[in-house]
Amino acid sequence: MYGPDGFYRRPEGPAGHFRTSVHASPLFAAAVARLLLATAEEHGIAEPALVDMGAGRGELLTGVLAALPAGFPVRAYAVERAARPAGVDPRVEWAQEPPAGVSGLLFANEWLDNVPVDVAEADGRGVPRYVLVRADGTERLGDPVVGPDADWLARWWPLTEPGTRAEIGRPRDEAWARAAGCLDRGLAVAVDYAHDASSRPPFGTLTGFRAGREVRPVPDGTCDITAHVALDACAAASSAASDKAELTSQREALATLGVSGERPPLSLASTNPTAYIRALSTASEAAELTAGGGLGDFTWLHQPTTAPAGA
């Protein structure tokens, strides 16, 4: 995926293949800006950090910096394996790992779904086995799942019926724990298509995307390979306050941040047509971000971090 000719190294970037909330509307970045301001105020952070995990081409950070009040002190970090693209705001520090010991907001929008995981499938006797795959996408069952992976399945996604599948989320738990652990104080947020223990899909969610279309997930670097995230497991794995972690839909999260798809009153069309058209456009963009069956179905994991007493 990140090889010399891999999917995420291509000049067009992810935006050339699929539409995320960041690409759908500047309302999303403005909402993240408001979340950063609220986080800084709540935790008493004079110069908050904004850490964008899986920053792509820096679109989210660019939008947030533009939406913040003029002169607001912020340290912006883009965490991304791909090289820094030309034209990114010079205030943005580009890195492959999140900074350690910062305070502020860590935001991971559609990052965890691309952290690689193994797939398991229950064989004819109900024994979970690793699914092995060739470069052409051909699959076969391998060895039984053992050790920490087996423990993860037993706790978070038990497989007993032959043919049922699971994506073993342990690497994502560990990746989230490392990312959220970079914060001394503040809020870590992960946004992804997700499921919890009450709604695990019986046959998994592994799929591929290319040029805006769902394709077979062939691991040859020509498509995005993704799977939904067990965000409840991620929350429990973090050293941050897991008892304060919250899972909400994107619709609910954005509503809290002032993004609403409510149409403007029709009376405005006669009193101020220009304002009406502008408000209608904003409402249409908000509706896309919060629509059921679409972007509104993303799940947000909010996980606050507070420095230990005396730190």
N, C-alpha and C positions, 0 to 999 in steps of 0.2 A: 504493500500500500504506500509506503514511504521510500521505496527504492528509487533509483535514478529516473525510471520511467513510470513510477507508480501513480495511482489515481490521485493522491493528494499532492503530488509534485507538479501536476499539469498547470500550464499557465492560466487556464480559465478558473482554476480553484473549484471548491465545492459548489459555489454559486452557479457554476455553469451546468450543474447536473440536478440540483434539487433546491427547493425554495424553503428556507427556514424562516422562523419568526423575525430574525434580524433583517433578512432580505425583504420580507413582506411589507414592513412599514417602519418608519422612524419612530412611531409611537412606542415600539418595543424598547429601543435604546433609551428613549425619554423616561420610560417606566423604570428601567434599571438605574438611570441617573437619580431618580427620586428615591429608589431603594438605597443607593449609596449614601445620599444625604441623610436619610432617616437612620441608617446604621451608624454613621459617624456621630450623629446627635445622641443616639441612645447609648452608645458606648463611650462618649466623651473623647472622640478621636479628632485631633486638630487637623491633621494632614493624612487622611485615610488612603490606604492602598486599594486599587481596583485590579484584581487579578482575573484575567480572562483565560480560562482553561480551554485549549483547543480553539485558538483564536482565528483560525482560518487565514483570511487575508486582512484581518484587523478591522472588519466592518463594524462589529459591535463597539469596540473601544472608540473608534472614530465617531460613531453616533452618540455615545455617552459623553465624550469630551465636548462635543458640540452642544449638548443639551444642558450641561452643568452651568451654573451661574458664572459670569465672567470673573476671572481671577480666583475661582475656587481652588484651593490647594489640593492636588491629588497626585498620587504616584501610580502611574498606569503600567501594568505588566501584561504583555501578550505571551502566553505559554503555548508554543506551537513548534512542531518538528520541522515544518516547511520553512524555507528561508524567508527573511523579512522582505516583503514586497516594496517596490518603490512608492514613494509618496505617502507613507504612513506618518502620522503626526510625530514630530521629533520628541514629544514628551513621552512616547510609548517606548518602554524598554522591552526588547524582544529576547526571549529566552526559551530553552527547551525544558526547564524545570521551574516550578513555582518558587518565588523568593521565600526565604526562611525568616520567621520572626517578625512578620508585618502585621498591621492591624487595619481592618477595613472590611471590604466585601470581596469574596472569591465567588466568581460566577462561572459555572460550567454548563454552557448551553449546547446540548447534543454532543457532548464529549464522551460520556461514559458508554454510550451505545457503540462506540468504535474501539473501546478497549478490548483487545482480543480475549475470547473465552473458548474453552473446549465445549463441545456438544456431547451430551450423553444420550443414549437410547437404551430402553429396557429390551433385552433379548426375549426369546420365546419362553424363558423360565422366569422372566421378570427381573433379571440381573442387569443393573445399569452397566453399560459398556461405552467406552469412548467411540465416537464416530470419527473414522479416518477418511480423509478426502484427498483425491489426486488433483493435480493442477487443472485437469479438464472438468472437475466437479464431480467425478464418480466417487461414490461413497461405499464404505463397508464398515462393519463393526469390528472394533479392536479389543484390547484387553479390558477386563472388568475395572470399573472405577474404584480406586482404593485411596487410603490415606486422607489428607485434608480435603480433597475433592469429594470423597465419599461422605465425610462428615458434613460438608456444606450441603450436599444433596439431602442428606437425612434431616437436616434442620430446616432448610429453606425450600426444597423442591423435591420431595420424595417421588421416586419412580417405582411403580410396582406392576402396572399393567403392561404387557408386551406391546412394543411399538410406540409407547409414549416417550417423549423427548424433553430434555431440559438443557438450557445453557447454564453451565457451571459458573456462577457469578463471583467466585472467590477473587479472581484477579481484579475485578471492578471494585469489590469491597476494599481491597488493599490499595488500589489506586486512589479511591476517594479518601481513605484514611490519610494517605500521604499528602494529598492536595489540601484537604481541610486542616491538616496539622500544621500547615505553614502559617496559620493565623494565630497570633497571640490573643487578640480580641476581635470581635466582629461577627460576621455572618457568612456562612458558606452555603451556596445555593447550587443545586444541580437540577437541570431541566431536561427531561427526556420522555419519550414514550416508555411507559413503565407498567409494572404489575406488582401486586403484593401477594402475600401468602393465601389470601382469599380468592385470588383471580389468576393463578398461574395457567397459562395456555397449555393444553395437554400435549401439543406437538411442537412446542417451541415457537420462536418468532424469527429465526434466521432468514435473512433475505438480502438481496442486492439491489442497487439502484444505479442507473446510468441514464444521463440525458433526460431526467425527469420521469423515467419509467422504472417500474419494478422489474428486475431481471433475476435470472438464476444466480445464486451467490457463488460464483466460480472464483477461487483464490488465485487469480493470475495478475492482479493489479489493474484490471481494466474497468472495475466497477467498485462502488462503495459497498462494503459488506457490513451489515449492521444487525443488531438484535436488541429487543427491548430490555430494559434494565430492572432488576429486582431492587428497587430503591429502598425498600424496607430493610433488606440485608445490608446495603451500603450504610444506612443510618446507624445500624447497630454496631458496625465495624469501626466507626470513627471514634477517636478518643475525645472528640467534642461531646457536648452534653446530649447524648442520644435520647435522654428522657425528655428533652425539650424539642426534639426534632419534630417537624410537622410535614405531612404530605398533603398537598392540595392540588386541584386541577389548575391549569394555566388560566382558565376562565376566572376562577376564584382569586388567584394570585394577582392577576392584572386588574381585576375590579378593585381590589384593595389599594392598588397603586394608581387608581384614577382612570383606567382605560375602560371605556364603556362603548358598546355598539349601539346605544340608544339613538334613534334618529332625532334630529332637531325638530322643534315644533314647526308645523307647516305655516303658521302665522308669520314666521321669520322670513319666509320666501317673499311675502308681499311688502314687508317693512324694510328688509335689508337683503336683497337677493344675493349679493356677493357673499355676505356672511353665511347665508343659508347654504350656498353651494360649497363653501369651505367647510362648514360644519358637517354637511352630508358626506363629503369626501373623507373626513376624519372618522365619522361613524362607520363608513364602509370598511376602512382599514382596520378599525377596532373590531368590527364584526368578524373579519377574517382571522384575526389573532385569537379570538375567543370562541370560534365556531365549534360546536359539537360535531364529531366525525372528522375534524381537521385539526388545526393548530391548537384549538381550545382543549383538546384531549391530552396534551402534554401534562405530565405530572411535575410539580415543583417540590423538591426537598429543601426545606429551610432548616439549617442546623447552626444554632448560635454557638459561639465560643467565648468564654470568659476567662481571663487570666486568673490563676490561682490566687488566693488571698495572700497579700504581702509581696506579690510579684511586681 
